[in-house]
Amino acid sequence: MDGSAFFFGSSDWGNSITVDKPPLSLWLMGLSVRVFGFSPTAMLLPQVAMGVGTTLLIYLTLRHSVSAVAAFLASVVFCFTPIVTLMSRYNNPDPLMLFLMVAAAWFVVKGNTTGRGRWFIVTGGLLGLAFMTKQLQGLISLPALGMAYLLFSPASWKSRVRTSIFAGGALVVTGGSWMTIVDLIPAENRPFVGGSISDSVLELTFAYNGIGRVLGGAEAPKPMAIPSQYSTVDSDAGFLRLLNANYNQEASWLLFGTLLAAIVLITRWKKLPRTAGFRTLVVISVGWLITAFVLLSFMGDQLHTYYTAALAPPIALTVGVFTDEIIRNANERKVRLSGSAVALSMLLTSWLILGGLTGWPDWLPGATLILGILSLSALAVKPPTIKVDLVAACLLLVSVLCGPVITSVHNVAVTFSGSNPWSGVLTKNPSGISHMLDAMKTNQLKAGHDIAFGRDPDWQVTDALKATSTCRWAAATSAGQTAARLQLESNRPVMPIGGFAGIDPSPTLEEFKAKVSRGEICYFIQQEAIVAVQEPNSEGTAISEWVQANFSSERLGGTTVLALRQDRQK
């Protein structure tokens, strides 16, 4: 393991450029590989552990103040949210981010129920680590957690303010230390910060991964632009965005019903238990849910499907709190009717989503809806016996959870690769993102395939790279996924020109020339499909043109390779 690459989160162990996120989740996966050896199992073991751990934390967080039945249902809802099962077997930062965010919520509840403010300082530290995992996305729950502590801590207001300041300090220290260290190191002594323009983690945080992504507006770089056949509107932002075919299989099955449940909880605020623990849970659940929903619904168009993972914990927590309210007030007619309305909303959403998919039996959407409505009919009125209630409730759960459960099982049954996995099956809408990602995966969109999945390495190329020993980088090539696949096959560092999508200004043409003159790069591997979609004035285009103008090429398998040696100069 290269220590510098490990610390910086470098895309290559020649340390030319970092990935476009802080490296905390990479550190965990790297340590797992160090202990168990390099394999898919070792790489994904931390992800599985985070998924299981977060499910347990959902239960424990709720169990402070709600029944075991409600807490268990919430943990089941979280576990079978498709984006959760997907991310738990994929090497993205999201599982660690969710674990830290839910752990932070647990400490707020613990602090408010025990009266010990120091637990809120731990919350600040955990949110800082969530920031260190995925930057501003890790702070989506911060407003809800802060409000819950300030409103319902039993400590004096003076103590609450003082504790909040210390918690903010803990957040800054755990979240900001790495980025500060990196930005203080001279640029020539560290890799370029991937995703930034000015080689700064601060810019990466507040531009590429921050305001720029949230507000949108700027035209997407050419290599990242969505093909016209998959972009039928200028923007899909709005209240129903998460219900459309691009995102609805990930976390939207129960979303709109849960939003209705949140409204019911707000309207019943005066009738809710007055314990600090329960009211803390309500504020955390509802506040986090509304924040995540509004942000994801109205942010710019650079919205990846897996961003919806931020919805999974507040959906589960809100379901748990609302279920407990229903159980405690089962004899109250208004409560039963409000519960029926929430369940009906979930049933209709599931019916709508299932009806827009291609991979399930045609009878399934109607069957789940009819079964659910029959169950609701039995639950909406006071039953003659408790057995009727239990049977109807079980059948309702089967109907409501059918969609997310079968989608989650599908996620477990198939393999994933590339940079943007998606849950479930293809949609009936041919312009949906699932069709675009499938076209990339099957190499129908060549540039998209090479950026998102990486080009399949020819064995002749990897053999040539394995034979290099004197160069710092065995080769340089366009975009990160192809470079990564070449590294894995050859066990030699490969420079990803322009970072992930080939659009970062690293290295510049002059820097590349200097590295070639020092003999630091053995080969240049041409990627015609990626070069074809790059901007004419980009550093990647300039480097490709300079190499082709000054060195002789050869074909190794189906790949154009140029040896960057003096005897190969034209």
MARPA-543562 format. One line per 2 residues: for each residue x negated, y, z negated of C-alpha. Coordinates in Angstrom, 2 decimals, always signed. Layout:
N
X Y Z; ... .
This chain:
570
+0.00 +0.00 +0.00; -1.38 +3.42 +0.97 .
-1.09 +5.69 -2.07; -0.74 +8.92 -0.10 .
+1.94 +7.50 +2.18; +3.75 +6.20 -0.90 .
+3.68 +9.54 -2.71; +4.67 +11.69 +0.26 .
+7.16 +9.26 +1.80; +5.22 +9.20 +5.05 .
+6.72 +7.70 +8.18; +3.32 +6.15 +8.96 .
+0.42 +5.23 +6.75; -1.85 +7.41 +8.85 .
+0.11 +10.19 +7.09; +1.00 +12.35 +10.08 .
+4.59 +13.16 +9.01; +7.06 +12.33 +6.24 .
+10.63 +11.09 +6.50; +13.29 +13.81 +6.21 .
+14.29 +13.01 +2.61; +12.45 +12.99 -0.74 .
+10.84 +9.60 -1.41; +12.41 +8.46 -4.71 .
+14.45 +5.64 -3.15; +11.45 +4.70 -0.99 .
+9.35 +4.38 -4.13; +11.75 +1.79 -5.56 .
+11.83 -0.20 -2.32; +8.05 +0.08 -2.00 .
+7.52 -1.22 -5.53; +9.90 -4.11 -4.85 .
+7.89 -5.02 -1.75; +4.69 -4.72 -3.77 .
+6.01 -7.21 -6.33; +7.83 -9.69 -4.07 .
+6.01 -9.27 -0.76; +7.28 -7.71 +2.43 .
+10.61 -9.17 +3.50; +14.18 -7.98 +4.09 .
+15.16 -9.46 +0.73; +12.47 -7.56 -1.15 .
+13.34 -4.35 +0.69; +17.06 -4.61 -0.08 .
+16.84 -5.97 -3.62; +16.86 -2.46 -5.20 .
+19.86 -1.52 -3.03; +21.84 -4.52 -4.24 .
+20.85 -3.80 -7.83; +22.00 -0.18 -7.49 .
+25.34 -1.25 -6.03; +25.99 -3.76 -8.81 .
+24.73 -1.35 -11.45; +26.98 +1.46 -10.24 .
+29.99 -0.87 -10.26; +29.25 -1.72 -13.89 .
+28.79 +1.96 -14.75; +32.19 +2.79 -13.23 .
+33.73 +0.27 -15.63; +31.75 +1.47 -18.66 .
+32.40 +5.14 -17.96; +36.14 +4.59 -17.85 .
+36.23 +2.07 -20.70; +35.38 +4.86 -23.15 .
+38.96 +6.09 -22.91; +41.13 +3.86 -20.70 .
+42.35 +0.27 -20.85; +40.24 -2.65 -19.69 .
+42.73 -3.34 -16.89; +42.46 +0.20 -15.49 .
+38.65 +0.22 -15.79; +38.36 -3.17 -14.12 .
+40.64 -2.12 -11.25; +38.52 +0.98 -10.70 .
+35.32 -1.08 -10.56; +36.96 -3.42 -8.02 .
+38.02 -0.42 -5.92; +34.46 +0.91 -5.96 .
+32.86 -2.46 -5.24; +35.11 -3.08 -2.22 .
+34.90 +0.38 -0.73; +33.36 -0.56 +2.65 .
+30.70 +2.16 +2.64; +29.51 +0.82 -0.73 .
+29.10 -2.76 +0.51; +27.42 -1.40 +3.64 .
+24.91 +0.81 +1.85; +24.18 -1.87 -0.77 .
+22.57 -3.98 +1.95; +20.90 -1.20 +3.91 .
+17.73 +0.74 +3.14; +19.22 +4.24 +2.83 .
+18.89 +6.47 -0.27; +22.65 +6.49 -0.97 .
+22.87 +3.53 -3.42; +20.31 +5.11 -5.75 .
+21.98 +8.51 -5.42; +25.38 +7.08 -6.39 .
+23.89 +5.14 -9.31; +22.27 +8.29 -10.71 .
+25.40 +10.41 -10.21; +27.66 +7.89 -11.96 .
+25.09 +7.43 -14.74; +25.13 +11.21 -15.20 .
+28.93 +11.09 -15.54; +28.64 +8.30 -18.12 .
+26.35 +10.44 -20.26; +28.76 +13.39 -20.11 .
+31.58 +11.17 -21.36; +29.31 +9.68 -24.03 .
+28.17 +13.12 -25.15; +31.69 +14.53 -25.38 .
+33.03 +11.52 -27.28; +30.12 +11.35 -29.74 .
+29.54 +15.08 -30.10; +25.84 +14.77 -29.31 .
+24.80 +17.44 -26.83; +21.45 +15.83 -26.05 .
+23.24 +13.41 -23.74; +24.12 +16.33 -21.46 .
+20.41 +17.08 -21.16; +19.98 +13.50 -19.94 .
+22.76 +14.24 -17.43; +20.73 +17.15 -16.09 .
+17.67 +14.95 -15.71; +19.65 +12.28 -13.86 .
+21.19 +14.82 -11.48; +17.68 +16.10 -10.81 .
+16.68 +12.57 -9.83; +19.79 +12.36 -7.62 .
+18.56 +15.56 -5.97; +15.14 +13.94 -5.64 .
+16.89 +11.06 -3.86; +18.98 +12.95 -1.29 .
+18.62 +16.63 -2.12; +21.79 +18.76 -2.26 .
+24.14 +15.83 -1.64; +23.06 +14.46 -5.01 .
+24.54 +17.53 -6.71; +28.11 +17.20 -5.39 .
+29.30 +16.09 -8.83; +27.48 +18.91 -10.67 .
+30.43 +21.37 -10.84; +32.77 +18.71 -12.24 .
+30.25 +17.41 -14.78; +29.32 +20.90 -15.94 .
+32.96 +21.93 -16.32; +33.79 +18.75 -18.25 .
+30.99 +19.35 -20.73; +31.69 +23.03 -21.26 .
+35.45 +22.52 -21.71; +35.54 +19.41 -23.88 .
+32.32 +19.15 -25.84; +33.12 +19.31 -29.57 .
+30.03 +21.48 -30.14; +30.25 +25.23 -30.67 .
+30.19 +27.47 -27.60; +26.74 +28.74 -28.59 .
+25.47 +25.17 -28.73; +27.15 +24.30 -25.41 .
+25.48 +27.21 -23.65; +22.09 +26.38 -25.16 .
+22.43 +22.71 -24.22; +23.49 +23.66 -20.68 .
+20.33 +25.73 -20.29; +18.18 +22.79 -21.40 .
+20.13 +20.49 -19.04; +19.49 +22.92 -16.19 .
+15.81 +22.87 -17.06; +15.78 +19.08 -17.01 .
+17.44 +19.14 -13.57; +14.86 +21.58 -12.24 .
+11.93 +19.58 -13.61; +13.06 +16.14 -12.38 .
+14.45 +17.45 -9.11; +11.90 +20.09 -8.26 .
+8.52 +18.75 -9.40; +7.77 +16.64 -6.32 .
+8.85 +19.28 -3.81; +6.82 +21.94 -5.63 .
+3.70 +19.77 -5.68; +4.04 +18.99 -1.97 .
+4.52 +22.61 -0.95; +1.54 +23.70 -3.07 .
-0.81 +21.23 -1.36; -2.50 +22.84 +1.68 .
-0.91 +21.64 +4.93; -4.19 +20.22 +6.23 .
-4.40 +17.90 +3.21; -0.98 +16.28 +3.50 .
+1.46 +15.04 +6.14; +3.85 +17.40 +7.91 .
+7.26 +17.62 +6.17; +9.61 +15.80 +8.53 .
+12.89 +17.56 +9.33; +11.45 +21.03 +8.73 .
+10.16 +23.60 +11.19; +7.75 +25.44 +8.90 .
+6.27 +22.33 +7.21; +8.02 +23.08 +3.92 .
+10.09 +20.91 +1.56; +11.89 +24.06 +0.45 .
+13.03 +24.72 +4.01; +13.96 +21.06 +4.45 .
+16.13 +21.29 +1.32; +18.06 +24.46 +2.07 .
+18.10 +24.41 +5.88; +18.00 +20.96 +7.52 .
+19.48 +19.11 +4.52; +21.36 +22.08 +3.10 .
+23.09 +25.17 +4.43; +22.41 +24.33 +8.06 .
+24.05 +20.94 +7.76; +26.99 +22.20 +5.69 .
+27.84 +25.28 +7.72; +26.85 +23.88 +11.11 .
+27.41 +26.27 +13.99; +24.01 +25.86 +15.63 .
+23.90 +23.72 +18.76; +22.50 +20.26 +18.11 .
+19.03 +19.61 +19.56; +19.25 +17.89 +22.94 .
+18.03 +14.47 +21.74; +20.63 +14.56 +18.93 .
+23.55 +15.81 +21.04; +26.61 +13.55 +21.26 .
+27.36 +12.44 +24.85; +30.41 +14.17 +26.32 .
+32.47 +10.96 +26.54; +32.27 +10.66 +22.75 .
+32.81 +14.35 +22.01; +36.34 +15.21 +23.06 .
+36.73 +18.25 +20.76; +34.36 +21.03 +19.73 .
+34.77 +20.13 +16.05; +36.85 +17.63 +14.07 .
+36.55 +19.58 +10.80; +39.78 +19.87 +8.84 .
+41.93 +18.23 +6.16; +42.49 +15.11 +8.29 .
+38.89 +14.66 +9.48; +38.24 +11.69 +7.21 .
+41.34 +9.96 +8.55; +40.18 +9.98 +12.17 .
+38.63 +6.98 +13.89; +35.08 +8.15 +13.26 .
+35.19 +7.88 +9.47; +38.36 +6.18 +8.27 .
+36.95 +2.65 +7.82; +34.24 +3.84 +5.42 .
+36.07 +5.24 +2.38; +39.44 +6.62 +3.48 .
+41.68 +3.60 +2.77; +42.70 +4.90 -0.65 .
+41.50 +8.50 -0.27; +44.75 +10.33 +0.43 .
+46.69 +8.33 -2.11; +43.99 +9.15 -4.65 .
+44.25 +12.85 -3.80; +47.97 +12.59 -4.51 .
+47.15 +10.85 -7.80; +44.83 +13.75 -8.65 .
+47.68 +16.20 -8.05; +49.94 +14.14 -10.32 .
+47.31 +14.16 -13.07; +46.97 +17.93 -12.78 .
+50.74 +18.46 -13.00; +50.91 +16.17 -16.05 .
+47.98 +17.88 -17.79; +49.98 +18.92 -20.85 .
+51.29 +15.36 -21.31; +47.91 +13.63 -21.00 .
+46.17 +12.29 -24.12; +44.42 +15.12 -25.90 .
+41.28 +13.14 -26.68; +38.02 +14.68 -25.45 .
+37.04 +11.45 -23.71; +40.18 +11.11 -21.60 .
+40.30 +14.75 -20.59; +36.60 +14.67 -19.77 .
+37.30 +11.73 -17.45; +40.15 +13.56 -15.74 .
+38.05 +16.67 -15.06; +35.09 +14.62 -13.81 .
+37.20 +12.38 -11.59; +39.47 +15.02 -10.08 .
+36.80 +17.72 -9.84; +34.27 +15.43 -8.16 .
+36.93 +14.05 -5.80; +38.13 +17.47 -4.65 .
+34.59 +18.81 -4.25; +33.46 +15.87 -2.14 .
+36.67 +15.83 -0.06; +36.56 +19.54 +0.78 .
+32.84 +19.48 +1.54; +33.00 +16.45 +3.84 .
+36.20 +17.62 +5.53; +34.96 +21.09 +6.43 .
+31.18 +20.83 +6.74; +29.44 +21.15 +10.11 .
+29.49 +18.47 +12.77; +26.17 +16.86 +11.76 .
+28.21 +14.52 +9.54; +27.00 +10.93 +9.46 .
+29.55 +8.25 +8.61; +27.59 +7.12 +5.55 .
+27.93 +10.57 +3.92; +31.37 +9.33 +2.88 .
+29.61 +7.28 +0.20; +29.88 +10.38 -2.01 .
+33.65 +9.78 -2.14; +33.49 +6.23 -3.50 .
+32.79 +6.98 -7.20; +35.41 +9.74 -7.66 .
+38.02 +7.67 -5.81; +37.37 +4.74 -8.15 .
+37.30 +6.93 -11.28; +40.53 +8.70 -10.33 .
+42.23 +5.37 -9.61; +41.17 +4.14 -13.06 .
+42.43 +7.23 -14.90; +45.71 +7.31 -12.96 .
+46.31 +3.58 -13.46; +45.85 +3.99 -17.19 .
+48.38 +6.83 -17.18; +50.86 +4.61 -15.30 .
+50.36 +1.68 -17.72; +50.80 +3.84 -20.83 .
+53.97 +5.46 -19.50; +55.45 +2.53 -17.59 .
+58.90 +3.11 -19.07; +59.05 +6.71 -17.87 .
+60.98 +6.87 -14.59; +59.09 +9.89 -13.20 .
+55.77 +8.19 -13.84; +56.87 +5.01 -12.07 .
+58.12 +7.05 -9.10; +54.87 +9.03 -8.90 .
+52.92 +5.78 -9.02; +55.08 +4.43 -6.22 .
+54.43 +7.56 -4.15; +50.67 +7.17 -4.61 .
+50.79 +3.49 -3.68; +53.00 +4.22 -0.64 .
+50.50 +6.81 +0.54; +47.73 +4.23 +0.27 .
+49.84 +1.65 +2.13; +50.63 +4.04 +4.96 .
+46.98 +5.04 +5.26; +45.92 +1.40 +5.42 .
+48.64 +0.65 +8.00; +47.45 +3.57 +10.12 .
+43.77 +2.57 +9.93; +44.37 -1.13 +10.60 .
+46.63 -0.26 +13.52; +43.78 +1.65 +15.16 .
+41.29 -1.25 +15.08; +40.56 -3.99 +17.61 .
+39.17 -6.81 +15.53; +42.09 -7.89 +13.34 .
+45.37 -9.74 +14.13; +48.10 -7.49 +15.53 .
+50.52 -8.60 +12.79; +48.23 -7.59 +9.91 .
+49.08 -3.84 +9.65; +52.83 -4.45 +9.60 .
+52.56 -7.41 +7.22; +50.58 -5.47 +4.61 .
+52.96 -2.52 +4.87; +56.11 -4.65 +4.49 .
+54.68 -6.67 +1.60; +53.59 -3.47 -0.11 .
+56.96 -1.78 +0.31; +58.79 -4.83 -1.08 .
+56.44 -4.83 -4.07; +57.03 -1.12 -4.61 .
+60.77 -1.64 -4.53; +60.44 -4.01 -7.45 .
+58.09 -1.68 -9.36; +59.95 +1.57 -8.82 .
+62.67 +0.61 -11.30; +62.44 -0.95 -14.73 .
+62.23 -4.75 -14.19; +64.43 -7.33 -15.95 .
+61.32 -9.20 -17.15; +57.60 -8.49 -17.45 .
+56.87 -11.35 -15.05; +58.59 -9.51 -12.22 .
+56.38 -6.49 -12.89; +53.21 -8.58 -12.91 .
+54.03 -10.46 -9.70; +55.05 -7.27 -7.90 .
+51.91 -5.46 -9.12; +49.66 -8.29 -7.89 .
+51.33 -8.35 -4.47; +51.00 -4.57 -4.26 .
+47.29 -4.79 -5.03; +46.85 -7.40 -2.31 .
+48.59 -5.10 +0.18; +46.70 -1.95 -0.82 .
+43.27 -3.56 -1.02; +43.60 -5.83 +2.03 .
+42.06 -3.30 +4.44; +39.00 -2.29 +2.42 .
+38.35 -5.87 +1.26; +38.35 -7.46 +4.73 .
+36.22 -4.58 +6.02; +33.76 -5.08 +3.17 .
+33.62 -8.84 +3.85; +32.93 -8.04 +7.50 .
+30.10 -5.74 +6.40; +28.54 -8.56 +4.41 .
+28.94 -11.07 +7.23; +27.09 -9.11 +9.92 .
+23.54 -7.77 +10.16; +22.66 -4.11 +10.52 .
+19.75 -2.24 +12.02; +19.04 +1.25 +13.23 .
+19.53 +4.59 +11.55; +23.32 +4.95 +11.44 .
+25.20 +1.76 +10.53; +28.97 +1.84 +10.37 .
+31.59 -0.20 +8.57; +34.09 -2.52 +10.13 .
+35.06 -3.27 +13.72; +35.44 -1.22 +16.88 .
+38.35 +1.19 +17.05; +40.95 +1.33 +19.79 .
+39.88 +4.92 +20.48; +37.14 +4.61 +23.14 .
+35.66 +7.96 +22.17; +35.25 +6.94 +18.53 .
+31.81 +6.96 +16.96; +31.86 +3.17 +16.58 .
+31.88 +2.85 +20.38; +29.01 +5.34 +20.69 .
+26.91 +3.52 +18.09; +27.73 +0.18 +19.71 .
+26.63 +1.59 +23.09; +23.37 +2.69 +21.49 .
+22.85 -0.68 +19.85; +23.36 -2.54 +23.14 .
+21.03 -0.09 +24.97; +23.76 +1.37 +27.16 .
+22.60 +4.80 +25.97; +18.85 +4.34 +26.36 .
+17.64 +7.52 +24.66; +20.12 +7.05 +21.82 .
+19.04 +3.43 +21.44; +15.37 +4.33 +21.27 .
+15.99 +7.11 +18.72; +18.49 +5.28 +16.50 .
+17.22 +1.69 +16.79; +13.78 +1.87 +18.34 .
+12.54 +0.30 +21.53; +11.75 -3.41 +21.43 .
+7.93 -3.70 +21.41; +6.32 -5.68 +24.22 .
+3.96 -8.32 +22.84; +1.20 -7.10 +25.16 .
+1.41 -3.68 +23.51; +1.36 -5.00 +19.96 .
-1.62 -7.22 +20.80; -3.49 -4.16 +22.06 .
-2.66 -2.26 +18.87; -3.75 -5.16 +16.67 .
-7.15 -5.06 +18.36; -7.78 -1.43 +17.33 .
-9.87 -0.85 +14.24; -11.83 +2.38 +14.70 .
-8.88 +4.76 +15.07; -6.88 +6.32 +12.25 .
-3.77 +5.69 +14.37; -3.60 +2.72 +16.68 .
-1.25 +4.74 +18.87; +1.04 +7.72 +19.11 .
+4.53 +7.55 +20.56; +7.77 +9.50 +20.64 .
+10.29 +9.24 +17.78; +10.22 +7.44 +14.48 .
+12.13 +4.19 +14.98; +10.00 +3.00 +17.90 .
+6.84 +3.94 +16.02; +8.09 +2.04 +12.98 .
+8.79 -1.11 +15.00; +5.32 -0.95 +16.55 .
+3.79 -0.57 +13.09; +5.68 -3.57 +11.73 .
+4.72 -5.76 +14.69; +1.06 -4.74 +14.85 .
+0.35 -3.99 +11.18; -1.41 -0.82 +12.31 .
-0.40 +2.84 +11.78; +1.42 +4.48 +14.69 .
+2.02 +8.24 +14.84; +5.65 +9.22 +15.49 .
+5.33 +12.37 +17.58; +8.04 +14.81 +16.54 .
+9.20 +12.68 +13.61; +12.49 +10.79 +13.58 .
+14.07 +12.18 +16.78; +10.93 +13.58 +18.40 .
+12.03 +17.18 +17.80; +9.83 +18.25 +14.86 .
+6.85 +20.46 +15.82; +4.32 +17.89 +14.61 .
+1.72 +17.53 +15.81; +1.28 +20.59 +18.01 .
-0.46 +20.07 +21.35; -3.65 +21.64 +20.01 .
-3.61 +19.44 +16.91; -3.05 +16.38 +19.09 .
-5.95 +17.32 +21.39; -8.22 +17.72 +18.36 .
-7.28 +14.31 +16.98; -7.91 +12.69 +20.38 .
-11.30 +14.38 +20.69; -12.27 +13.01 +17.26 .
-11.25 +9.52 +18.31; -8.44 +9.29 +15.75 .
-5.80 +7.97 +18.19; -6.49 +4.94 +20.37 .
-3.40 +4.82 +22.62; -0.49 +6.92 +23.79 .
+2.66 +4.88 +24.40; +5.04 +6.57 +26.79 .
+8.76 +6.60 +25.99; +10.42 +7.73 +29.21 .
+14.00 +7.70 +27.91; +13.18 +9.95 +24.95 .
+10.96 +12.33 +26.92; +13.78 +12.73 +29.46 .
+16.10 +14.25 +26.83; +13.55 +16.43 +25.05 .
+13.51 +20.20 +25.48; +11.04 +21.29 +28.19 .
+9.20 +23.59 +25.76; +8.95 +21.07 +22.90 .
+5.64 +19.90 +21.47; +6.55 +16.31 +22.38 .
+7.03 +17.25 +26.05; +3.78 +19.24 +26.10 .
+1.83 +16.34 +24.59; +3.31 +13.82 +27.03 .
+2.48 +16.02 +30.02; -1.07 +16.67 +28.81 .
-1.78 +12.98 +28.24; -0.44 +11.99 +31.66 .
-2.45 +14.72 +33.33; -5.72 +13.74 +31.68 .
-5.71 +9.96 +31.13; -5.08 +6.95 +33.33 .
-2.08 +4.76 +32.61; -1.48 +1.03 +32.73 .
+1.58 -1.19 +32.31; +1.58 -3.60 +29.40 .
+4.72 -5.68 +29.79; +7.39 -3.10 +30.51 .
+5.66 -0.24 +28.72; +3.45 +2.54 +30.06 .
+0.33 +2.82 +27.90; -2.54 +5.30 +28.15 .
-5.86 +4.61 +26.41; -7.13 +7.87 +24.91 .
-10.82 +7.21 +25.57; -13.37 +9.21 +27.54 .
-13.83 +6.38 +30.06; -10.09 +6.51 +30.76 .
-9.99 +10.24 +31.49; -9.10 +11.29 +34.99 .
